[in-house]
Amino acid sequence: MGENIGAAARAMLNFGLSGMRLVAPRDGWPNPKAKAMASGAAAVIDGVRVFDTVAEAVADCDHVVATTARQRGLFLPVHTPQTVGTELQKWSGEGRRTAMLFGAEKTGLETDELAMADALVTIPVNPDFSSLNLAQAVLLLAYEWSQAGGQSPLFESPYEEAPASRGVQEGMVEHLFEALDRAGYFYPEEKRATLQRNIRTLFTNAQLTEPETRLFRGMVRQLMRHLPEK
Amino acid sequence: MGENIGAAARAMLNFGLSGMRLVAPRDGWPNPKAKAMASGAAAVIDGVRVFDTVAEAVADCDHVVATTARQRGLFLPVHTPQTVGTELQKWSGEGRRTAMLFGAEKTGLETDELAMADALVTIPVNPDFSSLNLAQAVLLLAYEWSQAGGQSPLFESPYEEAPASRGVQEGMVEHLFEALDRAGYFYPEEKRATLQRNIRTLFTNAQLTEPETRLFRGMVRQLMRHLPEK
C-alpha cells in the first residue's frame, strides 16, 4: 500500500536512513499515495529504486538482514534489533553494503525470501499482542541502527577476507543447483524447495570470499561435464 | 484525536504496557474512533482513566518522565529512551509507581506540564527530519521500557551450533576430493596439492555444522552416481 510505503519512508528518515528499494509494489510505481503520506520525507520516495524480485533488489548488497516474527526452520543467526543495529554499523564501517529487508504489511516475508538474508531479526514484542505495522517495524530498526552509530567498528577486516556480495553468492548457488538438478538430486520434487533453502543457507553461513566462490564454481563446472543434460 | 489515542494504545500493548491515562481529551470520552483504531488493544481503551489536568493525572505517581523535543530551560535531568527505560524499570522494581507523559500530536507538552515531571526524555531523531507522531514516540519508549525489563526474544537462534569436528569436516572434504578426482578436476597432476589445499581451507573457513556436512555429503553422493569409476 502506498500509505505504508510513505510511512516507512518517514520512519527511515527520522533516523537518518534514505535509500529505499521496493520489490514488485502492489499498485505499481510511482504511487502518489506514497508521496503524499511521506510528506517531509518525499526525497526518500523520489530516490526509490524498484525491482521485480528480492534477489535482484539485494544483488549488490554484502549483508542482508531480514525481519520476521517466526523462525520458519531456517538455520540463520537470529538478532534482536539492538544487536542487528550494531552489526549493520560494524559492516558499514568496513565499507560493506548492507540492507534491511521487510515484508508486506499483512503477510511478512516468505520463507524463500528470508533465505536470501544472512541473518534474521525479530522484534521482541508482547507475545499476546504482537501486531506491529510495517512503518513501526521500520522505525524500531532504524532507531536501533541510529543508536548503534556512535560505536566504532570492533576491528578492521581487510577486504580480501570479506564475504562475496549476495549476487556473487547467489550466482554460485544457482550454478550448483543446476548441477544437482542434472544429477537428479532434487528428488522427490516436493523436497526441492526445502533442499534448495537449506543449501542456500549453508552457503550464506559459510560467508565465502569472492576467490572462494570462483574456486567452488570451478569444481561445479568440472563435475557438470559428467552429468546428463536436463 | 481519537485515532492517535487508539494508535498509542496499540503501541503500548505491543510492549506490554496497558495503563493509559488521558488529560482533557479534545473530543471528550469515551471516543468510538479511539476504540476502532485500537482494534486488538481495545482493553487498553476500556481501562482508560480521564483527568482534567496533568497534575491530577500524575498525583499518585512516584516518578514521572516527560517526553519533549526541546529542553525549554528546565533544570531537569535529560534522558535518552534507553536510559529512561532502565530508570523506569529500576523504580518499578523498588515498588515505585511510574508514568511516562506525552503531549498532544501537534503541540507537545507545555513547559508547565514538563515541570511536573522529575526527568525529561528526548528521542534522538534526525535533526533534519524530526517529526515523529505520537504513537511512534509511545512505541519507542515502550520498546525501550520492555528492553530494559529483560524481555526475552520470541524465538532462539538455532544457529548456536558449533562447527563440526575436524574429523567430520575432513571426511566431507575427502569425499569431495574423491568425486573431483573421478571427474578429472585435478589436472594437471602438479596442481593437485595446491587445489586440495585451497579447497580444504575454503571449507575450514566455512565452519560448517555437522548437519550441514551431512547435507553437503548428500549432494556429493548424488553427483558421484554420474561420474566415471577411477
Interface residues (C-beta under 8 A of the other chain):
Chain A: R10 A11 L13 N14 F15 G16 G40 A41 A69 R70 Q71 L74 F75 L76 P77 V78 T80 Q82 L120 T122 I123 P124 V125 N126 P127 F129 S130 S131 L132 Q136 L139 L140 Y143 S146 Q147 L176 A179 L180 R182 A183 G184 Y185 N198 I199 L202 N205 A206 Q207 L208 T209 E212 L215 F216 G218 M219 Q222 L223 R225 H226 L227 P228
Chain B: R10 A11 L13 N14 F15 G16 G40 A41 Q82 P124 V125 N126 F129 S130 S131 L132 Q136 L139 L140 Y143 S146 Q147 Q151 S152 P153 L154 F155 E156 S157 P158 Y159 L176 A179 L180 R182 A183 G184 Y185 N198 I199 L202 N205 A206 Q207 L208 T209 P211 E212 L215 F216 G218 M219 Q222 L223 R225 H226 L227 P228
